Amino acid sequence: MPSLAKVVLPTGILMAALAVLPMFSSGYHVSFTIQVFMWIALAGSWNIISGLTGYVSFGHVAFFGVGAYTSALLITKAGWHWLPAGLAGCGPAALLALLIGYPCLRLKGPYFAIAMLGLNEVVRALVSYFEGLTGGGSGISLPPINATVPVYYAMGATALAVVVTTYLIINSRFGLRLISIREDEIAAETMGIDTARMKLYAFLISAAFPGIVGGFYAWYASHIEPMGVFPLITTITMIIMCLFGGAGTVLGPVIGATLLSIMQELVWARFLFVHQAIFGALIIGVVLLMPRGILGVARQYFRLPRTV
Amino acid sequence: MPDTAILEIRNATKRFGGVTALNGCSLSVAAGKISGLIGPNGSGKTTLFNCITGLERLHGGQILFKGRRIDGLKPHRIARRGISRTFQVTRVFPQLTAFENLLAVTGTAFDAAHERADELLAFVKLDRLRDEFAGNLSYGQQKLLEFIRVLMTDPELILLDEPAAGVNRTLLNELLDVLTRLRDQGKTILIVEHDMKVVMGLCETIFVLDYGEKIAEGPPSLIQGNERVIEAYFGR
């Protein structure tokens, strides 16, 4: 067991610091940290299906977008408070995951990735098409928000929930089964593991959280439109953050999301026009030099428990 | 009949494109015995294993386990009925530790599973490597791990695809000992093996496949002299 002083204390201090941050800092720091929370939650969610089972989802932003539209509609049309509306984003996201996961999780390797890519395009097209409900291409405008601090806590809690969920999964037999699917699905199935069901459960969990994140995002952004909440680049960013930190680990997505968010912010501020090129070069570097991520490299030098 | 059949293959047929891997193959495996399945390369042994465990679907025929049909069931359902297997080329979970490889496959209570896993690791002398990633084990060690992973699910019928290949003599003798003990506990074991010494010394009944058909069946002494068998192996 990890010692109390080594793990609990620094974690506690970090959490306390994050909890009081809005009281001492500027709006910029709060909004930047909201971004980091958002990416931790998204990269962490992607990790649950793709990092653990090895089924690479290239359409994960679809769940984010569906959550965003759900909450935007509940707020504008049904007059809900933003908090329950945001949380409600997980419902349709999980439902969508159920509908698409049931047939598509049978597809192996790149075929699943491609099917998920298609899903995102389909959902985006549908959202644009049903103009009466969704406002079509021009999207939905929400009431302007006057306080970002509540969103800060909501997003922070979501990120924390993703990390805790991942920790619990990885420490359970369910988690071992998910990893065994990634390692050798045929062997897992032959040994009596109901791989189809395990994958579906993981997929539902993995889709529900981006739904919530999208739900809060809609309120935070005050305006959503199809191109804004279904961009492929968001999925790709989740993937890179997760791989950068270490896929299939608890803290990998946290480390990846935090470092890359900071890096992106620094690069973006200094090299406005080439920042995407620099970011792209970084991605290539990560994939080439440390395909197992930061924690993967750390694991070669230190004996880390899987539960990190 | 004194022996009750635990596994019955009836007229199993399986084609891959133009190749007929199983051609109306029928055999019945007696409960509580060690049986061997031999035949030249490509005679359909592994295909038969794959069909029994549900990885491949039959084009014709039936497979019955304890009197109930299992062909067409998903592999995990078949496994839960009590059939477990190893693979010709080991299929451990490389990035799980030896211990976790065992834990992942059981449905029993956590404490009982931990205890059983440790017991089995000690049993094949892998307890020293309990927390090592399975991918870091040697080939022979991986074979042992795969073998005890089978035992972890406590199956009634154990299918072993070339258990002796790549395992050194000392280890092999221990493994054969274990198989005999498992048989004495009431387990049924079906082995695909090329090492004739192993097959002849261990098995009570041997089935010989050639071109997807059973061409002979009987105790080792009879199989060794069987003309059709000699012909299948060495040609006319």
Chai-1 contact restraints between the chains, C-beta under 6 A:
chainA,res_idxA,chainB,res_idxB,connection_type,confidence,min_distance_angstrom,max_distance_angstrom,comment,restraint_id
A,L176,B,E100,contact,1.0,0.0,6.0,A-B,restraint_1
A,L176,B,L103,contact,1.0,0.0,6.0,A-B,restraint_2
A,L176,B,A104,contact,1.0,0.0,6.0,A-B,restraint_3
A,R177,B,A104,contact,1.0,0.0,6.0,A-B,restraint_4
A,I179,B,L96,contact,1.0,0.0,6.0,A-B,restraint_5
A,S180,B,F93,contact,1.0,0.0,6.0,A-B,restraint_6
A,S180,B,A104,contact,1.0,0.0,6.0,A-B,restraint_7
A,E183,B,F93,contact,1.0,0.0,6.0,A-B,restraint_8
A,E183,B,P94,contact,1.0,0.0,6.0,A-B,restraint_9
A,E183,B,Q95,contact,1.0,0.0,6.0,A-B,restraint_10
A,D184,B,R91,contact,1.0,0.0,6.0,A-B,restraint_11
A,D184,B,F93,contact,1.0,0.0,6.0,A-B,restraint_12
A,A187,B,R91,contact,1.0,0.0,6.0,A-B,restraint_13
A,E189,B,P75,contact,1.0,0.0,6.0,A-B,restraint_14
A,E189,B,H76,contact,1.0,0.0,6.0,A-B,restraint_15
A,T190,B,T53,contact,1.0,0.0,6.0,A-B,restraint_16
A,T190,B,P75,contact,1.0,0.0,6.0,A-B,restraint_17
A,M191,B,V105,contact,1.0,0.0,6.0,A-B,restraint_18
A,G192,B,H76,contact,1.0,0.0,6.0,A-B,restraint_19
A,G192,B,A79,contact,1.0,0.0,6.0,A-B,restraint_20
A,G192,B,R80,contact,1.0,0.0,6.0,A-B,restraint_21
A,G192,B,T153,contact,1.0,0.0,6.0,A-B,restraint_22
A,I193,B,H76,contact,1.0,0.0,6.0,A-B,restraint_23
A,D194,B,H76,contact,1.0,0.0,6.0,A-B,restraint_24
